[in-house]
Amino acid sequence: MAIIQLSDVVTPEMYDEYFSEEWTTKSALIRSGIVGQNDKMNMLLAGGASTFNFPFWKVNDMASQAATPVDEGTTITPAAITAGKQVARRLFFEKAWGQNDVVVVNAGDDPLEAALSHLGKYWEKQSQTALFSSVQGVIADNIANDSGDLVVDITGLTDSVINSDAVIDAIGKFGDQVDEIVGIGMHSIPYQRLQKDNLIDFRPDNEQNIGWGVYLGKTVIVDDSLKVGTEYFNIIFKSNAFMSGESSEGYVPLEIDRNPAASGGVTNLYSRRVIGMHPAGFAWQETAAVTTTFPTFANMALASEWNRVVDGPKNCGFSVLKTLG
């Protein structure tokens, strides 16, 4: 029985091009408006360096600078517009899968072909994990250093499950910027509670419904990783709460290795991704807690790795409602 190997039918360069197209067109994160593809980040990721600076002008400072009436004979003193700097971190992840041809002969099917067909979903999930890890780190920093002004925590209350009042309180963290909110991310447990209360809208003509319906007019994204211990993180996202990028420069994104010397023959599939997934309004700190060449998801969830560089919660990309259900 002749076996056609994955390496005989898959051209890594062509498949990688297809995968990138699949990510930018089908990802729930992209379609929800939560994550914005950033051309500058794409360009920076294609070059060197582990961190990238995104300077910005704090134009919101102008709002607190009152205009003065014209007074003939007096001199106006110009006010300053100060600068800030967001710092993003390069992320580099990899994963490998292998198979012995004995498995293919006995099963009559190729497990690596199955893995390859789900590679897009796999990396989308990893990107969502990077996003949520960053949310955890930013919120931990917010509680430690900014009086928790991005958090509504009802886990200690008698009514500790998700409810409209608590969600509205979390939305209220953005003050008069609530019109920029586009999505709510939640675990399936609080999502089911909202379904039972008949609060999820599934109208097919609603463009914001990308599969999980709409709540309070906002896109719902369900992800069962949005839980830390017994606490559920219900995340209120503004448009472009995260800026993302990706690069295939300087490394091999997809390759197949064949070892005919191993009994039965072994084929290994290697997949890698260089990405950026940065929360708007914050700067990566890179403390001694990062002991690997690139940060782990656990590193990204640490308060020590983040610092808010914009003024106040209104200028941040998300707030969090913590519940027990």
Summary of the structure (lengths in Angstrom):
residues: 325
radius of gyration: 23.4
end to end distance: 54.3
largest distance: 98.1
contacts: 952
relative contact order: 0.23
helix: 35%
strand: 28%
